[in-house]
């Protein structure tokens, strides 16, 4: 009530320095307050308050009101809750970008890994018909040569940088990403175009307390956060049929390949 009676500054209870420099609506702290032209301004840190007091004209409105940044939304929920579907619809309706965090990580290393990685993509390797043994007395030697060639090729493809290795470990084993790695990924969505002036809905981030703490430390505040909560039975109903179908298809193909291999070995014996 007391705050409502005060003459607040142009940015109300948000930090004017964070808005000017980072284009982020960061709530100010009453402990870091300053008065300028009979108006009260709140700041996110004491450093930003001191910065404001050195040159207040740089952070206040002049001929027209200060523009607020575009909408930034976080959408969280368990895997299979339908958050990606909702995020796409919201992004289309509001005209903002949709960023699926784990999909974005996959795209960063996909040129080198050549395939998506992680628990959701760990499937039994499908045997290629072209790699089936040919009718030849040199079958075993050829097989060994092909295996060695593929091994060398895979080693060349999987030479990742330290940052790419960290992303791979995160996708495969859920190891935490360091703040330095996150800086190269997350900061651009707040500070660089076209995200800076358009806004976005971030799907699936933050995933841990450490990632939320990282956002707070960097001053990256969303305007609103949604958490989709669903029953386990709903997740099973949504994911299980498609997973079961894929498993059956793999098993069927595996049996076909085994039969082909058995027939080829029989011909070789003859």
Secondary structure, 3 states (H helix, E strand, C coil): CHHHHCCECCCCCECHHHHHHHCCCCECEEEEEEEECCEEEEECCHHHHHHHHHCHHHCCCCCCCCCCCCCEEEEEECCCCCHHHHHHHHHHHHCCEEEEHHHHHHHHHHHHHCCCCCCCCCCCCCCCHHHCCCCCCCHHHHHHHHHHHHHHHHHHHCCCCHHHHHHHHHHHHCCCCCHHHHHHHHHHHHHCCCHHHHCEEEECCCCCHHHHHHHHHHCCCCCEEEEECCCHHHHHHHHHHHHHHHHHHHHHHHHHHHHHHHHHHHHHHC
